[in-house]
Amino acid sequence: MSTTGPDSAVDGPVAVQAASMGFTILMLGGLAALLAAAMLPAVGRFWLAGVAVVAFAIAGSRIGMASSPLLHGACAAVGAYVLALSVVFFTTGLQLDHVLTTTAAAVDIGAATGHLCGRFAMARRPRTARSR
C-alpha cells in the first residue's frame, strides 16, 4: 500500500512533516514554560497543557492528500508526542498515567483537527474534484 497519493489513508511524508512541526512546538513551548512559570505563576501552571493542545492541533491540521484526514491527523499528533517522549522521560521519568493521558489527548485533538480540516478542504474543492 502506498503512503502517498489520493488513495492512501495517511499521507506519509506530510505526516512526518506535521509530526516534526508538532515536536518543535512542544519543545519550544516546554522551554518557554520556564519563563512563563517565573513571570506569571498562574499562567505557568497551565502553560504546558496549552502548548500540547496547540502542537497537537497544528500537527493534525496538516492533512496533505490523505483519504482519511481523521486517521492522518491522529497519527501526526501522536507522532509529535512520540518524538517528545524521550525528553519527557528524561525530565520526569516514566509516569504511565501521564503518558497515556497525553497520548489520548493527542489522538483526540489530532483526529478532530484533521477531520475538520478535511471537511473544509472538501468544501473548497471544485465539484468535479469531489466526484472523483
Beta strands, then each sheet from edge to edge (+ up, - down):
end
